[in-house]
Amino acid sequence: MDLADLRIFNTVVRAGGITRAAETLHRVQSNVTTRIRQLEQDLGVPLFIREGKRLHLTPAGHLLIDYADRLLALAADARNAVQDPRPRGLFRLGAMESTAAIRLPKPLAEFHRLYPEVMLQLRTGNPQQLASAILAGELDAALVAEPIAEGQFEKAPAFIEELVIVAAAGHPPIGKRGSVPRTIIAFERGCPHRKRLEEWYAARGKMPERTIELNSYHSMLGCVVARMGIALLPKSVLSTFSANTEISVHKLTSKESRVATVLIWRKGARSPKTEALRQILSERSRASSDSRFSVF
């Protein structure tokens, strides 16, 4: 049983017979008759009582016409939905923790205001996890730090972050005159900021002797205050930390500190919802062009 058979059956019932249904469908009568008989054979029950050229619905036919109406209406809704350029339905978005906590609240609030028919789901993770989720069909798009696999994803600019090294208050200058702390505090492997910090060490001919892995920036900052090690994180995260007087901030070179966050989606799979978010991020970029840490 397919939609074409149901549409023919529905037309025969509504038109009151094979002849008028054939005219409505622009088919020959024999084709309509054959398709009705094939549908009956497929279901294993008669749908019509035949009295000469007149047709009357059987109890099974009465039951099926109700389902046919609903299925055909649902199919029409589905067609309209996929062809409708307006954002609607479920939008599964991924983001790094710092992006979700610091950068996304205002853009997502605007998204909800403009597109109330969209139901948003947000998942956090590192770029590797989020990219894998997109390829597995679990996410529609994600905000991740570059670099990304150009062959598998399309991207649009989202944010530029300034990364800084944070240490306990009063910590001597870091990276100058050979001062390189032994312990780092970072997310698990796959985090681009951890990779950037390890590259910072390698550029100075050293590697951290110990790595403490945590799963939140505020936990990391708490450990930094406790003098357990140093951490590399977006400077914007510090705006949410109440104990700023208990930490010291150590800047990197412009090449080392700059990191781009991009909106990515699977190549060839841009949706109206993804495009709507991209436009919001772009418009916020123009509106905040004078901000020090603006969307670009």
Buried (B, 14 or more C-beta within 10 A) or exposed (E): BEBEBBBBBBBBBEBEBBEBBBEBBEBEBEEBBEBBEEBBEEBEBBBBEEEEEEBEBBEBBEEBBEEBBEBBEEEEEEEEEEEEEEBBBEBBBBBBBBBBBBBBEEBBEBBEEEBEEBEBEBBBBBBBBBBEBBEEEEBBBBBBBEEBEEEEBBBBBBBBBBBBBBBBEEBEEBBEEEEBBEBBBBBEEBBBBBBBBBEBBEEEEEEBEEBBEBEEBBEBBBBBBEBBBBBBBBBBBBEEBEEBEBBBEBBBEEEBBEBBBBBBBBEEEBBBBBBBBBEBBBEBBEEBEEEEBBBB
